């Protein structure tokens, strides 16, 4: 074992998370923590790891950006034909992880994913910069290409084609919403005795809160 790697450690001392100071609703708790991450000027506080599973059971993970959330779930956008899109087509089970290192916090979310409405995808697509809209057409996401020049040539052709025109949303591009079946809030604490509060939904619409051992 690399001793320099084994010796890397940090003591977490900033804050705590108790059942009495946590919100009874996990979306309120997430909003509170997210606002603090934004206020702390963390780089891309909406960046999250999205984990999906292939038909053969192989897990796959990558960073995507949260683009909206409310009590119906957490929303992100991508190419439906990408690896993650294909995996979500065969298995709707997925997980999200937020890591806000400077605040010594992470949030883990597990649940089922479904596509957002076409209207919702259209609205978000047309809120994006024009370059990003064209990029959604230019990229056959996750597919092998001969080189960078393929993307750049395709983009230049699209810039000419759509000059002065409204860019329609590609039919292969849109949003997903993950509806949580559990949300866990993790706050780093000294001696690796971290605070972990797990929220799970109840039949009456409220949420059960349980403390997990670190």
Beta strands, then each sheet from edge to edge (+ up, - down):
strand 1: 47-53
strand 2: 59-65
strand 3: 68-70
strand 4: 73-79
strand 5: 93-100
strand 6: 105-115
strand 7: 173-187
strand 8: 195-201
strand 9: 207-211
sheet 1: 2+ 1- 5+ 6- 7+ 4- 3+
sheet 2: 2+ 1- 5+ 6- 7+ 8- 9+
end
